[in-house]
């Protein structure tokens, strides 16, 4: 019986190493694709311009001050790349979810993948909705509030998968 547990444990570890390698490799491929898709614009320059434009701004209707770009709509090239990256990661999460289901991965890993899927598609939706060519400082803060909501939804999605398995 102990040998059976060791065999199952080593198979699980090998499977998780495979998922780790696939995740890392696809992440770097996606980064390269997003960079190439956005040529001739320089994403490197767009990132530097974005961080160079950050200043402290007042969150509307509060007394709280947080970092925000001085002109959010000046960074549409970067926002477009972030959107593409989010959607790409969302698609990868669908593929990983299908692989996890086919390979009978532990439910905790399947739930994690489901939560990631919800997060990346949700973040992509928020980027295209709030950080577009008409973005202003108020939209910038609404975007970050939305990210918190999406993060919460991803945890709820993860919990639903875990709960469904218990039944």
CORLIN-V201816 format. One record per residue. BURIAL is + if it has 24 or more other C-alpha atoms within 12 Angstrom, else -. Layout:
BURIAL ; BURIAL
This chain:
- ; - ; - ; - ; - ; - ; - ; - ; - ; - ; - ; - ; - ; - ; - ; - ; - ; - ; + ; - ; - ; - ; - ; - ; - ; - ; - ; - ; - ; + ; - ; - ; - ; + ; + ; - ; - ; + ; - ; - ; - ; - ; + ; - ; - ; + ; - ; - ; - ; + ; - ; - ; - ; - ; - ; - ; + ; - ; - ; - ; - ; - ; - ; - ; - ; - ; - ; + ; + ; + ; + ; + ; + ; + ; + ; + ; + ; + ; + ; + ; + ; + ; + ; + ; + ; + ; + ; + ; + ; + ; + ; + ; + ; + ; - ; + ; + ; - ; - ; + ; - ; - ; - ; - ; + ; + ; - ; + ; + ; + ; + ; + ; + ; + ; + ; + ; + ; + ; + ; + ; + ; + ; + ; + ; + ; + ; + ; + ; - ; + ; + ; + ; - ; - ; + ; + ; + ; + ; + ; + ; + ; - ; + ; + ; - ; + ; + ; - ; - ; + ; + ; - ; + ; + ; - ; - ; + ; + ; - ; - ; + ; - ; - ; - ; - ; - ; -
